[in-house]
Amino acid sequence: MQLILIFEWINKLRFFFRFIFIILFALIIDFITVESISYILEDVFSIPEEEMMNGIYWGDAFISRILVSLLGTFIGGYIIGSSLNKKEKIATFIYALPILSFWIIAVIGYYYLSKLPHNFDNPIFSMFSRWKLIPLITSILTMPAAYLGCHYGSLNMSKYTRTYSILNIKLYNLIWFIPAIYQFAIGVICMLIISIFYSLWIGNNPLYNTFNIVSKNESIIEFLSIISLSLILMTSIAVFKSTYKYLSDEFTKVRFKILKIFGATIYFWALFVFTFNLPDIINLSFETDSLATKAANILTLIPKDLSSGINLSIILFSVYITEKSAVKLLRRNELINTFFYVIKGYRKNFIQKIFKLFKK
């Protein structure tokens, strides 16, 4: 009987230490995620480095500052939900409490400063000032974001069955994986997505100044930029997924696994350094245009002579190649692959109906 009690006590103690470790790990992931994405906002909005040192406000960033904080909180909640099969709601509350306290202190500090006599006419303390809305909105949504992440983590718990691990990665691997790969990978991948988004829809090509050295033809510069960014993005996602598989799958034997993981570490570190610390090598300049200007720029792509027609053909061909590679990468997901099969079947039936109409 005493032996059974001893084993029960040991199991409770083991769960307690795991409980505390997962909460601390979720906080670390939250902090690293927010810090990594902060480099992107610093580049996109041209925020001075001294203004980024403020943990609450990042220059003129408003909605993006709120979203980044909530994203980090969501990821931390997901880790807790996917790692604990009991008391996960209590763990989520304990995890989110210091984050919530941080933003509540910011709100209290704001209202305290707004009551000082010399701040009555200061626009910073107006009704809809971002200085008030950022901590206020974030503090309201912090707990819901944490519990939403915990909920989705609980739904996917069956995917993470490896013992003494978090997200199927052993604890001794997590110690170096997070600072050596994760913090670089998330910043690089998000920056590449935003760069492509800017290049296609919002503003000028972020790599325009870089490829302007190679050619003065804007169409060729657009072609080189989109191809380069897309290939680097797909490669980065593939490398990150492969590294995660090497660390999480204990049954599959891979040749030169350690060398491949080391190569992935160097790859993301180099990309991070080139992207954020050496802007003269890869110059990402984000200058937004109005929608009207963007529409006018698109209209100028209509070929008016043979040279313009060749340039347009190069761009269309590059889009086709990129689209084929992107679809191939997306089809690795079972749900997306099923969607493509449904679309293919619908397209086939539609073409057959068209031919039947012509036969009649």
Secondary structure, DSSP 8 states (H G I E B T S, - for coil): -HHHHHHHHHHHHHHHHHHHHHHHHHHHHHHHHHHHHHHHHHHHTT--HHHHT-SS--TT--HHHHHHHHHHHHHHHHHHHHH-SSSHHHHHHHHHHHHHHHHHHHHHHHHHHHTSGGGTT-GGGSTT-HHHHHHHHHHHHHHHHHHHHHHHHHHTGGG---TTEETTEEHHHHHHHIIIIIHHHHHHHHHHHHHHHIIIIIBS-TTHHHHTTT-S-HHHHHHHHHHHHHHHHHHHHHHHHHHHHHHH-SSS--TTHHHHHHHHHHHHHHHHIIIII-TTTS-----B--HHHHHHHHHTTS--SHHHHHHHHHHHHHHHHHHHHHHHHHTTSHHHHHHHHHHHHHHHHHHHHHHHHHH-
